[in-house]
Amino acid sequence: MRPMINSLPRENAATLYALVGLLSRVKDHKETNLMTTSNLSVVFGPTVLRPLADDEQKMTLRQMVDMPHIYRAMTALIEHLSDQPYTGMSPVSSPRQAQPDPEPEGERSSLSAALGR
């Protein structure tokens, strides 16, 4: 599972670590809230680890078939990933740098003109 996590874009990996950390903290209060790792996996697993499919019918069938694997994977994430801090260095792919859209030569957008650029 580590190679798949490492292949996520930096923003997605950071979000995954934050979500898993939150779910781990919820799990730490299971005596009060009854949200065990298993219960959290049932609630969040299908959303976080949703399989890709071409259409709604195929996705529903695929989810039914994959559900035990989704629960186990989400359980593993909650139990093990939450122990490791996100350093921002582990994902292999880097986020795209936000670049302004180039303006056509000879034309300036009304916003650019209003801002005096």
PDB file as gemmi writes it, atoms N, CA and C in Angstrom:
CRYST1    1.000    1.000    1.000  90.00  90.00  90.00 P 1                      
ATOM      1  N   MET A   1       0.816  -1.188   0.000  1.00  0.00           N  
ATOM      2  CA  MET A   1       0.000   0.000   0.000  1.00  0.00           C  
ATOM      3  C   MET A   1       0.868   1.264   0.000  1.00  0.00           C  
ATOM      4  N   ARG A   2       2.041   1.181   0.564  1.00  0.00           N  
ATOM      5  CA  ARG A   2       2.939   2.332   0.635  1.00  0.00           C  
ATOM      6  C   ARG A   2       3.268   2.900  -0.752  1.00  0.00           C  
ATOM      7  N   PRO A   3       3.561   2.065  -1.773  1.00  0.00           N  
ATOM      8  CA  PRO A   3       3.828   2.642  -3.101  1.00  0.00           C  
ATOM      9  C   PRO A   3       2.644   3.435  -3.654  1.00  0.00           C  
ATOM     10  N   MET A   4       1.427   2.982  -3.394  1.00  0.00           N  
ATOM     11  CA  MET A   4       0.263   3.723  -3.876  1.00  0.00           C  
ATOM     12  C   MET A   4       0.140   5.062  -3.160  1.00  0.00           C  
ATOM     13  N   ILE A   5       0.389   5.088  -1.873  1.00  0.00           N  
ATOM     14  CA  ILE A   5       0.336   6.352  -1.119  1.00  0.00           C  
ATOM     15  C   ILE A   5       1.429   7.289  -1.608  1.00  0.00           C  
ATOM     16  N   ASN A   6       2.614   6.736  -1.844  1.00  0.00           N  
ATOM     17  CA  ASN A   6       3.738   7.560  -2.312  1.00  0.00           C  
ATOM     18  C   ASN A   6       3.511   8.113  -3.709  1.00  0.00           C  
ATOM     19  N   SER A   7       2.641   7.482  -4.483  1.00  0.00           N  
ATOM     20  CA  SER A   7       2.390   7.964  -5.841  1.00  0.00           C  
ATOM     21  C   SER A   7       1.326   9.060  -5.888  1.00  0.00           C  
ATOM     22  N   LEU A   8       0.693   9.338  -4.762  1.00  0.00           N  
ATOM     23  CA  LEU A   8      -0.329  10.387  -4.737  1.00  0.00           C  
ATOM     24  C   LEU A   8       0.302  11.763  -4.900  1.00  0.00           C  
ATOM     25  N   PRO A   9      -0.404  12.692  -5.516  1.00  0.00           N  
ATOM     26  CA  PRO A   9       0.074  14.078  -5.516  1.00  0.00           C  
ATOM     27  C   PRO A   9       0.183  14.571  -4.069  1.00  0.00           C  
ATOM     28  N   ARG A  10       1.070  15.495  -3.842  1.00  0.00           N  
ATOM     29  CA  ARG A  10       1.357  15.981  -2.482  1.00  0.00           C  
ATOM     30  C   ARG A  10       0.086  16.418  -1.741  1.00  0.00           C  
ATOM     31  N   GLU A  11      -0.795  17.149  -2.412  1.00  0.00           N  
ATOM     32  CA  GLU A  11      -2.020  17.619  -1.752  1.00  0.00           C  
ATOM     33  C   GLU A  11      -2.905  16.448  -1.331  1.00  0.00           C  
ATOM     34  N   ASN A  12      -3.028  15.457  -2.188  1.00  0.00           N  
ATOM     35  CA  ASN A  12      -3.859  14.290  -1.870  1.00  0.00           C  
ATOM     36  C   ASN A  12      -3.265  13.504  -0.705  1.00  0.00           C  
ATOM     37  N   ALA A  13      -1.946  13.339  -0.700  1.00  0.00           N  
ATOM     38  CA  ALA A  13      -1.294  12.619   0.392  1.00  0.00           C  
ATOM     39  C   ALA A  13      -1.484  13.361   1.708  1.00  0.00           C  
ATOM     40  N   ALA A  14      -1.334  14.671   1.682  1.00  0.00           N  
ATOM     41  CA  ALA A  14      -1.515  15.467   2.902  1.00  0.00           C  
ATOM     42  C   ALA A  14      -2.945  15.337   3.412  1.00  0.00           C  
ATOM     43  N   THR A  15      -3.914  15.345   2.495  1.00  0.00           N  
ATOM     44  CA  THR A  15      -5.310  15.187   2.881  1.00  0.00           C  
ATOM     45  C   THR A  15      -5.556  13.805   3.475  1.00  0.00           C  
ATOM     46  N   LEU A  16      -4.982  12.777   2.863  1.00  0.00           N  
ATOM     47  CA  LEU A  16      -5.137  11.417   3.381  1.00  0.00           C  
ATOM     48  C   LEU A  16      -4.565  11.305   4.792  1.00  0.00           C  
ATOM     49  N   TYR A  17      -3.359  11.830   5.001  1.00  0.00           N  
ATOM     50  CA  TYR A  17      -2.754  11.789   6.331  1.00  0.00           C  
ATOM     51  C   TYR A  17      -3.607  12.545   7.348  1.00  0.00           C  
ATOM     52  N   ALA A  18      -4.142  13.709   6.967  1.00  0.00           N  
ATOM     53  CA  ALA A  18      -4.978  14.487   7.882  1.00  0.00           C  
ATOM     54  C   ALA A  18      -6.260  13.735   8.228  1.00  0.00           C  
ATOM     55  N   LEU A  19      -6.903  13.146   7.211  1.00  0.00           N  
ATOM     56  CA  LEU A  19      -8.132  12.402   7.447  1.00  0.00           C  
ATOM     57  C   LEU A  19      -7.879  11.190   8.337  1.00  0.00           C  
ATOM     58  N   VAL A  20      -6.837  10.444   8.044  1.00  0.00           N  
ATOM     59  CA  VAL A  20      -6.526   9.247   8.830  1.00  0.00           C  
ATOM     60  C   VAL A  20      -6.153   9.643  10.266  1.00  0.00           C  
ATOM     61  N   GLY A  21      -5.441  10.750  10.413  1.00  0.00           N  
ATOM     62  CA  GLY A  21      -5.122  11.236  11.760  1.00  0.00           C  
ATOM     63  C   GLY A  21      -6.377  11.583  12.541  1.00  0.00           C  
ATOM     64  N   LEU A  22      -7.325  12.247  11.891  1.00  0.00           N  
ATOM     65  CA  LEU A  22      -8.596  12.584  12.528  1.00  0.00           C  
ATOM     66  C   LEU A  22      -9.357  11.320  12.911  1.00  0.00           C  
ATOM     67  N   LEU A  23      -9.433  10.359  11.981  1.00  0.00           N  
ATOM     68  CA  LEU A  23     -10.144   9.116  12.279  1.00  0.00           C  
ATOM     69  C   LEU A  23      -9.487   8.352  13.418  1.00  0.00           C  
ATOM     70  N   SER A  24      -8.169   8.426  13.517  1.00  0.00           N  
ATOM     71  CA  SER A  24      -7.460   7.778  14.615  1.00  0.00           C  
ATOM     72  C   SER A  24      -7.825   8.431  15.951  1.00  0.00           C  
ATOM     73  N   ARG A  25      -7.945   9.750  15.937  1.00  0.00           N  
ATOM     74  CA  ARG A  25      -8.339  10.440  17.174  1.00  0.00           C  
ATOM     75  C   ARG A  25      -9.773  10.102  17.563  1.00  0.00           C  
ATOM     76  N   VAL A  26     -10.655   9.963  16.574  1.00  0.00           N  
ATOM     77  CA  VAL A  26     -12.031   9.542  16.851  1.00  0.00           C  
ATOM     78  C   VAL A  26     -12.011   8.145  17.463  1.00  0.00           C  
ATOM     79  N   LYS A  27     -11.200   7.260  16.885  1.00  0.00           N  
ATOM     80  CA  LYS A  27     -11.081   5.875  17.378  1.00  0.00           C  
ATOM     81  C   LYS A  27     -10.575   5.843  18.815  1.00  0.00           C  
ATOM     82  N   ASP A  28      -9.720   6.784  19.184  1.00  0.00           N  
ATOM     83  CA  ASP A  28      -9.178   6.821  20.538  1.00  0.00           C  
ATOM     84  C   ASP A  28     -10.255   7.045  21.596  1.00  0.00           C  
ATOM     85  N   HIS A  29     -11.421   7.528  21.181  1.00  0.00           N  
ATOM     86  CA  HIS A  29     -12.530   7.771  22.114  1.00  0.00           C  
ATOM     87  C   HIS A  29     -13.670   6.783  21.879  1.00  0.00           C  
ATOM     88  N   LYS A  30     -13.326   5.582  21.453  1.00  0.00           N  
ATOM     89  CA  LYS A  30     -14.345   4.586  21.087  1.00  0.00           C  
ATOM     90  C   LYS A  30     -15.237   4.174  22.249  1.00  0.00           C  
ATOM     91  N   GLU A  31     -14.758   4.305  23.477  1.00  0.00           N  
ATOM     92  CA  GLU A  31     -15.592   3.946  24.625  1.00  0.00           C  
ATOM     93  C   GLU A  31     -16.777   4.898  24.739  1.00  0.00           C  
ATOM     94  N   THR A  32     -16.581   6.135  24.330  1.00  0.00           N  
ATOM     95  CA  THR A  32     -17.635   7.139  24.407  1.00  0.00           C  
ATOM     96  C   THR A  32     -18.479   7.180  23.140  1.00  0.00           C  
ATOM     97  N   ASN A  33     -17.814   7.160  21.970  1.00  0.00           N  
ATOM     98  CA  ASN A  33     -18.533   7.361  20.714  1.00  0.00           C  
ATOM     99  C   ASN A  33     -18.855   6.074  19.954  1.00  0.00           C  
ATOM    100  N   LEU A  34     -18.374   4.938  20.429  1.00  0.00           N  
ATOM    101  CA  LEU A  34     -18.600   3.621  19.824  1.00  0.00           C  
ATOM    102  C   LEU A  34     -18.061   3.503  18.396  1.00  0.00           C  
ATOM    103  N   MET A  35     -17.153   4.385  18.019  1.00  0.00           N  
ATOM    104  CA  MET A  35     -16.580   4.343  16.676  1.00  0.00           C  
ATOM    105  C   MET A  35     -15.232   3.626  16.728  1.00  0.00           C  
ATOM    106  N   THR A  36     -15.288   2.317  16.571  1.00  0.00           N  
ATOM    107  CA  THR A  36     -14.078   1.504  16.522  1.00  0.00           C  
ATOM    108  C   THR A  36     -13.445   1.648  15.138  1.00  0.00           C  
ATOM    109  N   THR A  37     -12.260   1.107  14.986  1.00  0.00           N  
ATOM    110  CA  THR A  37     -11.603   1.140  13.678  1.00  0.00           C  
ATOM    111  C   THR A  37     -12.485   0.463  12.632  1.00  0.00           C  
ATOM    112  N   SER A  38     -13.105  -0.622  12.998  1.00  0.00           N  
ATOM    113  CA  SER A  38     -13.985  -1.341  12.081  1.00  0.00           C  
ATOM    114  C   SER A  38     -15.169  -0.474  11.670  1.00  0.00           C  
ATOM    115  N   ASN A  39     -15.808   0.189  12.627  1.00  0.00           N  
ATOM    116  CA  ASN A  39     -16.949   1.050  12.304  1.00  0.00           C  
ATOM    117  C   ASN A  39     -16.528   2.225  11.418  1.00  0.00           C  
ATOM    118  N   LEU A  40     -15.378   2.817  11.713  1.00  0.00           N  
ATOM    119  CA  LEU A  40     -14.877   3.923  10.898  1.00  0.00           C  
ATOM    120  C   LEU A  40     -14.580   3.452   9.469  1.00  0.00           C  
ATOM    121  N   SER A  41     -14.059   2.238   9.356  1.00  0.00           N  
ATOM    122  CA  SER A  41     -13.758   1.686   8.032  1.00  0.00           C  
ATOM    123  C   SER A  41     -15.026   1.464   7.218  1.00  0.00           C  
ATOM    124  N   VAL A  42     -16.084   1.026   7.879  1.00  0.00           N  
ATOM    125  CA  VAL A  42     -17.357   0.809   7.195  1.00  0.00           C  
ATOM    126  C   VAL A  42     -17.931   2.145   6.722  1.00  0.00           C  
ATOM    127  N   VAL A  43     -17.809   3.187   7.544  1.00  0.00           N  
ATOM    128  CA  VAL A  43     -18.389   4.485   7.200  1.00  0.00           C  
ATOM    129  C   VAL A  43     -17.559   5.215   6.145  1.00  0.00           C  
ATOM    130  N   PHE A  44     -16.236   5.252   6.320  1.00  0.00           N  
ATOM    131  CA  PHE A  44     -15.390   6.069   5.455  1.00  0.00           C  
ATOM    132  C   PHE A  44     -14.733   5.312   4.308  1.00  0.00           C  
ATOM    133  N   GLY A  45     -14.542   4.007   4.450  1.00  0.00           N  
ATOM    134  CA  GLY A  45     -13.867   3.223   3.423  1.00  0.00           C  
ATOM    135  C   GLY A  45     -14.462   3.340   2.027  1.00  0.00           C  
ATOM    136  N   PRO A  46     -15.790   3.182   1.885  1.00  0.00           N  
ATOM    137  CA  PRO A  46     -16.373   3.255   0.545  1.00  0.00           C  
ATOM    138  C   PRO A  46     -16.203   4.624  -0.130  1.00  0.00           C  
ATOM    139  N   THR A  47     -16.090   5.674   0.640  1.00  0.00           N  
ATOM    140  CA  THR A  47     -15.911   7.004   0.064  1.00  0.00           C  
ATOM    141  C   THR A  47     -14.452   7.273  -0.256  1.00  0.00           C  
ATOM    142  N   VAL A  48     -13.573   6.963   0.677  1.00  0.00           N  
ATOM    143  CA  VAL A  48     -12.146   7.247   0.505  1.00  0.00           C  
ATOM    144  C   VAL A  48     -11.520   6.326  -0.540  1.00  0.00           C  
ATOM    145  N   LEU A  49     -11.915   5.077  -0.556  1.00  0.00           N  
ATOM    146  CA  LEU A  49     -11.315   4.085  -1.447  1.00  0.00           C  
ATOM    147  C   LEU A  49     -12.317   3.611  -2.505  1.00  0.00           C  
ATOM    148  N   ARG A  50     -13.035   4.525  -3.072  1.00  0.00           N  
ATOM    149  CA  ARG A  50     -14.055   4.209  -4.069  1.00  0.00           C  
ATOM    150  C   ARG A  50     -13.408   3.689  -5.344  1.00  0.00           C  
ATOM    151  N   PRO A  51     -13.868   2.540  -5.847  1.00  0.00           N  
ATOM    152  CA  PRO A  51     -13.303   2.018  -7.101  1.00  0.00           C  
ATOM    153  C   PRO A  51     -13.778   2.828  -8.304  1.00  0.00           C  
ATOM    154  N   LEU A  52     -12.974   2.844  -9.335  1.00  0.00           N  
ATOM    155  CA  LEU A  52     -13.350   3.516 -10.577  1.00  0.00           C  
ATOM    156  C   LEU A  52     -14.185   2.574 -11.424  1.00  0.00           C  
ATOM    157  N   ALA A  53     -15.196   3.113 -12.060  1.00  0.00           N  
ATOM    158  CA  ALA A  53     -16.029   2.311 -12.963  1.00  0.00           C  
ATOM    159  C   ALA A  53     -16.609   3.225 -14.028  1.00  0.00           C  
ATOM    160  N   ASP A  54     -16.985   2.628 -15.155  1.00  0.00           N  
ATOM    161  CA  ASP A  54     -17.505   3.398 -16.283  1.00  0.00           C  
ATOM    162  C   ASP A  54     -18.909   3.931 -16.036  1.00  0.00           C  
ATOM    163  N   ASP A  55     -19.749   3.129 -15.425  1.00  0.00           N  
ATOM    164  CA  ASP A  55     -21.122   3.579 -15.199  1.00  0.00           C  
ATOM    165  C   ASP A  55     -21.571   3.193 -13.793  1.00  0.00           C  
ATOM    166  N   GLU A  56     -22.714   3.725 -13.401  1.00  0.00           N  
ATOM    167  CA  GLU A  56     -23.230   3.547 -12.037  1.00  0.00           C  
ATOM    168  C   GLU A  56     -23.497   2.083 -11.703  1.00  0.00           C  
ATOM    169  N   GLN A  57     -24.050   1.318 -12.647  1.00  0.00           N  
ATOM    170  CA  GLN A  57     -24.367  -0.090 -12.390  1.00  0.00           C  
ATOM    171  C   GLN A  57     -23.087  -0.890 -12.161  1.00  0.00           C  
ATOM    172  N   LYS A  58     -22.072  -0.658 -12.994  1.00  0.00           N  
ATOM    173  CA  LYS A  58     -20.803  -1.363 -12.820  1.00  0.00           C  
ATOM    174  C   LYS A  58     -20.152  -0.973 -11.507  1.00  0.00           C  
ATOM    175  N   MET A  59     -20.256   0.309 -11.134  1.00  0.00           N  
ATOM    176  CA  MET A  59     -19.627   0.753  -9.896  1.00  0.00           C  
ATOM    177  C   MET A  59     -20.293   0.103  -8.690  1.00  0.00           C  
ATOM    178  N   THR A  60     -21.605   0.022  -8.692  1.00  0.00           N  
ATOM    179  CA  THR A  60     -22.322  -0.598  -7.582  1.00  0.00           C  
ATOM    180  C   THR A  60     -21.915  -2.063  -7.438  1.00  0.00           C  
ATOM    181  N   LEU A  61     -21.869  -2.794  -8.533  1.00  0.00           N  
ATOM    182  CA  LEU A  61     -21.460  -4.195  -8.488  1.00  0.00           C  
ATOM    183  C   LEU A  61     -20.012  -4.317  -8.027  1.00  0.00           C  
ATOM    184  N   ARG A  62     -19.159  -3.463  -8.555  1.00  0.00           N  
ATOM    185  CA  ARG A  62     -17.739  -3.506  -8.179  1.00  0.00           C  
ATOM    186  C   ARG A  62     -17.559  -3.201  -6.695  1.00  0.00           C  
ATOM    187  N   GLN A  63     -18.305  -2.233  -6.184  1.00  0.00           N  
ATOM    188  CA  GLN A  63     -18.215  -1.902  -4.768  1.00  0.00           C  
ATOM    189  C   GLN A  63     -18.633  -3.090  -3.904  1.00  0.00           C  
ATOM    190  N   MET A  64     -19.674  -3.778  -4.303  1.00  0.00           N  
ATOM    191  CA  MET A  64     -20.129  -4.934  -3.530  1.00  0.00           C  
ATOM    192  C   MET A  64     -19.057  -6.013  -3.488  1.00  0.00           C  
ATOM    193  N   VAL A  65     -18.420  -6.251  -4.613  1.00  0.00           N  
ATOM    194  CA  VAL A  65     -17.379  -7.275  -4.691  1.00  0.00           C  
ATOM    195  C   VAL A  65     -16.139  -6.852  -3.911  1.00  0.00           C  
ATOM    196  N   ASP A  66     -15.773  -5.572  -4.012  1.00  0.00           N  
ATOM    197  CA  ASP A  66     -14.549  -5.073  -3.392  1.00  0.00           C  
ATOM    198  C   ASP A  66     -14.698  -4.664  -1.928  1.00  0.00           C  
ATOM    199  N   MET A  67     -15.919  -4.637  -1.394  1.00  0.00           N  
ATOM    200  CA  MET A  67     -16.150  -4.089  -0.062  1.00  0.00           C  
ATOM    201  C   MET A  67     -15.272  -4.708   1.035  1.00  0.00           C  
ATOM    202  N   PRO A  68     -15.111  -6.022   1.120  1.00  0.00           N  
ATOM    203  CA  PRO A  68     -14.238  -6.559   2.171  1.00  0.00           C  
ATOM    204  C   PRO A  68     -12.800  -6.046   2.057  1.00  0.00           C  
ATOM    205  N   HIS A  69     -12.320  -5.891   0.831  1.00  0.00           N  
ATOM    206  CA  HIS A  69     -10.958  -5.384   0.625  1.00  0.00           C  
ATOM    207  C   HIS A  69     -10.866  -3.902   1.006  1.00  0.00           C  
ATOM    208  N   ILE A  70     -11.916  -3.162   0.691  1.00  0.00           N  
ATOM    209  CA  ILE A  70     -11.958  -1.744   1.044  1.00  0.00           C  
ATOM    210  C   ILE A  70     -11.929  -1.585   2.556  1.00  0.00           C  
ATOM    211  N   TYR A  71     -12.710  -2.380   3.278  1.00  0.00           N  
ATOM    212  CA  TYR A  71     -12.722  -2.303   4.741  1.00  0.00           C  
ATOM    213  C   TYR A  71     -11.340  -2.613   5.317  1.00  0.00           C  
ATOM    214  N   ARG A  72     -10.715  -3.667   4.804  1.00  0.00           N  
ATOM    215  CA  ARG A  72      -9.388  -4.043   5.317  1.00  0.00           C  
ATOM    216  C   ARG A  72      -8.351  -2.957   5.026  1.00  0.00           C  
ATOM    217  N   ALA A  73      -8.401  -2.402   3.832  1.00  0.00           N  
ATOM    218  CA  ALA A  73      -7.442  -1.354   3.475  1.00  0.00           C  
ATOM    219  C   ALA A  73      -7.651  -0.109   4.334  1.00  0.00           C  
ATOM    220  N   MET A  74      -8.897   0.277   4.546  1.00  0.00           N  
ATOM    221  CA  MET A  74      -9.172   1.459   5.369  1.00  0.00           C  
ATOM    222  C   MET A  74      -8.763   1.205   6.812  1.00  0.00           C  
ATOM    223  N   THR A  75      -9.000   0.007   7.297  1.00  0.00           N  
ATOM    224  CA  THR A  75      -8.578  -0.355   8.652  1.00  0.00           C  
ATOM    225  C   THR A  75      -7.061  -0.244   8.776  1.00  0.00           C  
ATOM    226  N   ALA A  76      -6.342  -0.743   7.791  1.00  0.00           N  
ATOM    227  CA  ALA A  76      -4.878  -0.659   7.813  1.00  0.00           C  
ATOM    228  C   ALA A  76      -4.411   0.795   7.797  1.00  0.00           C  
ATOM    229  N   LEU A  77      -5.058   1.625   7.002  1.00  0.00           N  
ATOM    230  CA  LEU A  77      -4.688   3.039   6.968  1.00  0.00           C  
ATOM    231  C   LEU A  77      -4.889   3.689   8.336  1.00  0.00           C  
ATOM    232  N   ILE A  78      -6.033   3.442   8.952  1.00  0.00           N  
ATOM    233  CA  ILE A  78      -6.323   4.053  10.258  1.00  0.00           C  
ATOM    234  C   ILE A  78      -5.353   3.544  11.315  1.00  0.00           C  
ATOM    235  N   GLU A  79      -5.066   2.257  11.295  1.00  0.00           N  
ATOM    236  CA  GLU A  79      -4.218   1.680  12.339  1.00  0.00           C  
ATOM    237  C   GLU A  79      -2.736   1.992  12.159  1.00  0.00           C  
ATOM    238  N   HIS A  80      -2.265   2.118  10.924  1.00  0.00           N  
ATOM    239  CA  HIS A  80      -0.818   2.232  10.711  1.00  0.00           C  
ATOM    240  C   HIS A  80      -0.362   3.577  10.176  1.00  0.00           C  
ATOM    241  N   LEU A  81      -1.116   4.172   9.280  1.00  0.00           N  
ATOM    242  CA  LEU A  81      -0.681   5.437   8.691  1.00  0.00           C  
ATOM    243  C   LEU A  81      -0.759   6.578   9.693  1.00  0.00           C  
ATOM    244  N   SER A  82      -1.702   6.488  10.627  1.00  0.00           N  
ATOM    245  CA  SER A  82      -1.864   7.567  11.600  1.00  0.00           C  
ATOM    246  C   SER A  82      -0.671   7.662  12.549  1.00  0.00           C  
ATOM    247  N   ASP A  83       0.143   6.602  12.646  1.00  0.00           N  
ATOM    248  CA  ASP A  83       1.328   6.613  13.507  1.00  0.00           C  
ATOM    249  C   ASP A  83       2.502   7.335  12.867  1.00  0.00           C  
ATOM    250  N   GLN A  84       2.408   7.623  11.592  1.00  0.00           N  
ATOM    251  CA  GLN A  84       3.525   8.205  10.854  1.00  0.00           C  
ATOM    252  C   GLN A  84       3.185   9.636  10.462  1.00  0.00           C  
ATOM    253  N   PRO A  85       4.029  10.581  10.838  1.00  0.00           N  
ATOM    254  CA  PRO A  85       3.746  11.966  10.456  1.00  0.00           C  
ATOM    255  C   PRO A  85       3.945  12.168   8.964  1.00  0.00           C  
ATOM    256  N   TYR A  86       3.163  13.041   8.404  1.00  0.00           N  
ATOM    257  CA  TYR A  86       3.326  13.378   6.984  1.00  0.00           C  
ATOM    258  C   TYR A  86       4.432  14.422   6.877  1.00  0.00           C  
ATOM    259  N   THR A  87       5.449  14.092   6.133  1.00  0.00           N  
ATOM    260  CA  THR A  87       6.589  14.994   6.006  1.00  0.00           C  
ATOM    261  C   THR A  87       6.521  15.842   4.756  1.00  0.00           C  
ATOM    262  N   GLY A  88       5.635  15.493   3.851  1.00  0.00           N  
ATOM    263  CA  GLY A  88       5.536  16.221   2.600  1.00  0.00           C  
ATOM    264  C   GLY A  88       6.575  15.773   1.594  1.00  0.00           C  
ATOM    265  N   MET A  89       7.465  14.866   1.994  1.00  0.00           N  
ATOM    266  CA  MET A  89       8.532  14.433   1.111  1.00  0.00           C  
ATOM    267  C   MET A  89       8.274  13.055   0.524  1.00  0.00           C  
ATOM    268  N   SER A  90       7.336  12.301   1.082  1.00  0.00           N  
ATOM    269  CA  SER A  90       7.178  10.929   0.626  1.00  0.00           C  
ATOM    270  C   SER A  90       6.508  10.777  -0.733  1.00  0.00           C  
ATOM    271  N   PRO A  91       5.518  11.617  -1.099  1.00  0.00           N  
ATOM    272  CA  PRO A  91       4.921  11.394  -2.409  1.00  0.00           C  
ATOM    273  C   PRO A  91       5.926  11.616  -3.532  1.00  0.00           C  
ATOM    274  N   VAL A  92       5.886  10.738  -4.501  1.00  0.00           N  
ATOM    275  CA  VAL A  92       6.815  10.803  -5.619  1.00  0.00           C  
ATOM    276  C   VAL A  92       6.452  11.944  -6.553  1.00  0.00           C  
ATOM    277  N   SER A  93       5.175  12.081  -6.833  1.00  0.00           N  
ATOM    278  CA  SER A  93       4.774  13.120  -7.775  1.00  0.00           C  
ATOM    279  C   SER A  93       4.720  14.458  -7.072  1.00  0.00           C  
ATOM    280  N   SER A  94       5.037  15.488  -7.788  1.00  0.00           N  
ATOM    281  CA  SER A  94       4.997  16.825  -7.206  1.00  0.00           C  
ATOM    282  C   SER A  94       3.770  17.550  -7.731  1.00  0.00           C  
ATOM    283  N   PRO A  95       3.234  18.456  -6.925  1.00  0.00           N  
ATOM    284  CA  PRO A  95       2.046  19.181  -7.381  1.00  0.00           C  
ATOM    285  C   PRO A  95       2.398  20.120  -8.521  1.00  0.00           C  
ATOM    286  N   ARG A  96       1.412  20.357  -9.341  1.00  0.00           N  
ATOM    287  CA  ARG A  96       1.623  21.306 -10.420  1.00  0.00           C  
ATOM    288  C   ARG A  96       1.726  22.703  -9.830  1.00  0.00           C  
ATOM    289  N   GLN A  97       2.632  23.463 -10.328  1.00  0.00           N  
ATOM    290  CA  GLN A  97       2.759  24.843  -9.901  1.00  0.00           C  
ATOM    291  C   GLN A  97       1.647  25.648 -10.557  1.00  0.00           C  
ATOM    292  N   ALA A  98       1.014  26.494  -9.778  1.00  0.00           N  
ATOM    293  CA  ALA A  98      -0.030  27.337 -10.335  1.00  0.00           C  
ATOM    294  C   ALA A  98       0.617  28.376 -11.240  1.00  0.00           C  
ATOM    295  N   GLN A  99       0.264  28.324 -12.484  1.00  0.00           N  
ATOM    296  CA  GLN A  99       0.803  29.259 -13.470  1.00  0.00           C  
ATOM    297  C   GLN A  99      -0.347  30.103 -13.998  1.00  0.00           C  
ATOM    298  N   PRO A 100      -0.131  31.404 -14.131  1.00  0.00           N  
ATOM    299  CA  PRO A 100      -1.202  32.216 -14.714  1.00  0.00           C  
ATOM    300  C   PRO A 100      -1.386  31.863 -16.183  1.00  0.00           C  
ATOM    301  N   ASP A 101      -2.608  31.938 -16.626  1.00  0.00           N  
ATOM    302  CA  ASP A 101      -2.888  31.688 -18.038  1.00  0.00           C  
ATOM    303  C   ASP A 101      -2.245  32.792 -18.869  1.00  0.00           C  
ATOM    304  N   PRO A 102      -1.564  32.429 -19.936  1.00  0.00           N  
ATOM    305  CA  PRO A 102      -0.945  33.476 -20.760  1.00  0.00           C  
ATOM    306  C   PRO A 102      -2.019  34.292 -21.460  1.00  0.00           C  
ATOM    307  N   GLU A 103      -1.773  35.593 -21.514  1.00  0.00           N  
ATOM    308  CA  GLU A 103      -2.713  36.465 -22.211  1.00  0.00           C  
ATOM    309  C   GLU A 103      -2.328  36.526 -23.680  1.00  0.00           C  
ATOM    310  N   PRO A 104      -3.299  36.592 -24.566  1.00  0.00           N  
ATOM    311  CA  PRO A 104      -2.971  36.720 -25.983  1.00  0.00           C  
ATOM    312  C   PRO A 104      -2.189  38.010 -26.217  1.00  0.00           C  
ATOM    313  N   GLU A 105      -1.196  37.918 -27.092  1.00  0.00           N  
ATOM    314  CA  GLU A 105      -0.383  39.099 -27.383  1.00  0.00           C  
ATOM    315  C   GLU A 105      -1.252  40.190 -27.973  1.00  0.00           C  
ATOM    316  N   GLY A 106      -0.998  41.410 -27.527  1.00  0.00           N  
ATOM    317  CA  GLY A 106      -1.737  42.550 -28.044  1.00  0.00           C  
ATOM    318  C   GLY A 106      -3.071  42.758 -27.366  1.00  0.00           C  
ATOM    319  N   GLU A 107      -3.518  41.822 -26.550  1.00  0.00           N  
ATOM    320  CA  GLU A 107      -4.782  41.970 -25.841  1.00  0.00           C  
ATOM    321  C   GLU A 107      -4.524  41.871 -24.355  1.00  0.00           C  
ATOM    322  N   ARG A 108      -5.223  42.674 -23.606  1.00  0.00           N  
ATOM    323  CA  ARG A 108      -5.132  42.578 -22.157  1.00  0.00           C  
ATOM    324  C   ARG A 108      -6.542  42.368 -21.632  1.00  0.00           C  
ATOM    325  N   SER A 109      -6.650  41.513 -20.685  1.00  0.00           N  
ATOM    326  CA  SER A 109      -7.980  41.282 -20.128  1.00  0.00           C  
ATOM    327  C   SER A 109      -8.439  42.539 -19.409  1.00  0.00           C  
ATOM    328  N   SER A 110      -9.735  42.675 -19.247  1.00  0.00           N  
ATOM    329  CA  SER A 110     -10.279  43.861 -18.573  1.00  0.00           C  
ATOM    330  C   SER A 110      -9.810  43.926 -17.132  1.00  0.00           C  
ATOM    331  N   LEU A 111      -9.615  42.767 -16.491  1.00  0.00           N  
ATOM    332  CA  LEU A 111      -9.121  42.743 -15.113  1.00  0.00           C  
ATOM    333  C   LEU A 111      -7.674  43.233 -15.075  1.00  0.00           C  
ATOM    334  N   SER A 112      -6.852  42.759 -15.999  1.00  0.00           N  
ATOM    335  CA  SER A 112      -5.464  43.207 -16.047  1.00  0.00           C  
ATOM    336  C   SER A 112      -5.397  44.699 -16.326  1.00  0.00           C  
ATOM    337  N   ALA A 113      -6.243  45.164 -17.219  1.00  0.00           N  
ATOM    338  CA  ALA A 113      -6.249  46.590 -17.538  1.00  0.00           C  
ATOM    339  C   ALA A 113      -6.685  47.404 -16.325  1.00  0.00           C  
ATOM    340  N   ALA A 114      -7.687  46.902 -15.599  1.00  0.00           N  
ATOM    341  CA  ALA A 114      -8.170  47.611 -14.415  1.00  0.00           C  
ATOM    342  C   ALA A 114      -7.125  47.647 -13.315  1.00  0.00           C  
ATOM    343  N   LEU A 115      -6.288  46.613 -13.262  1.00  0.00           N  
ATOM    344  CA  LEU A 115      -5.250  46.553 -12.241  1.00  0.00           C  
ATOM    345  C   LEU A 115      -3.985  47.282 -12.685  1.00  0.00           C  
ATOM    346  N   GLY A 116      -3.981  47.760 -13.918  1.00  0.00           N  
ATOM    347  CA  GLY A 116      -2.832  48.506 -14.415  1.00  0.00           C  
ATOM    348  C   GLY A 116      -1.659  47.623 -14.814  1.00  0.00           C  
ATOM    349  N   ARG A 117      -1.923  46.402 -15.191  1.00  0.00           N  
ATOM    350  CA  ARG A 117      -0.837  45.491 -15.613  1.00  0.00           C  
ATOM    351  C   ARG A 117      -0.623  45.545 -17.083  1.00  0.00           C  
TER     352      ARG A 117                                                      
END                                                                             
